[in-house]
Every structure is written in C-alpha cells, then in structure tokens.
Amino acid sequence: MNALKDDVQLKVPDLEDDDLLIFRKSKKRYEKWETGLIERFDGTNKIFDVFEVSKQQCKVVLAVSFYVLTS
C-alpha cells in the first residue's frame, strides 16, 4: 500500500489512518515485509488477529483476497 500511495492517480488509504486496522494472519513464518509492518505498528491498537476480529465483529469489516483465504 505504501508503494501504491506514491501514485497520484490512485486513492490509496494511509496505513496511519486511525480507522484502518491491519489483520495479522496466524502462521509459522512471516515474510520480511510482514515482519516490518508488525514491528512498525507494535504497541498500537492497529494490528488485529483472528481473536480480536472475532471479539469485535460488529465493528470490523475484514477485507481480504481469495488468495489470502486459501493460503
């Protein structure tokens, strides 16, 4: 998203936006970019796992691709 945000023709939301949350899928090994994102927002309320999403279902819209759901 950060790379796409640099394109002036696209309207990409800013990860710093308070209304935007980041879903952390539980897995054994994270990619380098995922680790960087988790570290960047560590200690904030922006990173949600499946348990947090479950607790706040009435407040959260989870948008994921088919690839994310199947991998």
N, C-alpha and C positions, 0 to 999 in steps of 0.2 A: 504494500500500500504506500509505503514511503517513496518508492521509486515512481509509482504511478502519479503520486501527488505533484511531482515536478512538471507534469504535462499540463499546460494551461488550458488545454481543450477538454480535460476531464475534470469532473467534480468528484473528487475522492475525499472521503471524510478523514479528518486528522485523528490519529491514534490518541492524542492528548485530550480529545473531546470527552467531557465527563459522562456523556450519555452513551459512549461507545465502550463496550466491555470486550475482553479477549478470552476466548474459550481455550482452555488447555486440555487437550485430549490426553488421557492417561495412556502412557506407553513406556516401554523399557528404555528407549534411546531417542533423544530429541536431536533434530538437525541443528546445525550451528546457528542458523538464523532464529530458530525457535528458542534456543537457549539464550541468545542475546535479547530477544523480546521478553522472555520471562525474567531475566536479570534486570532489564531496564525498568520494568514495572513491578518488581518485587517490593513488597511492603505497601503497595497501594491496594485499593479495592477494585482494580480493573481486571484482574485475572480470575476467571471462574472455571471451576472444574465441574464435572457432571453432578456432583453432590450439591454444589452451590446453585446450579441451574435448577435442579430438582426442587430445592427449597423455595426458590423464587419464581416458579413457573408463571405466576400471574403477572409478573413484572418484566419478564425477559422474552425477547424474540431471538431465537437461535437460528442464525442463517449460516448454513454450511453447504458445501457442494456434494454431489453424489460421490465423488472421489474420496472425500474425507470420511463419509459414512461407511464406505466399503473397505477402507484400508486400515 
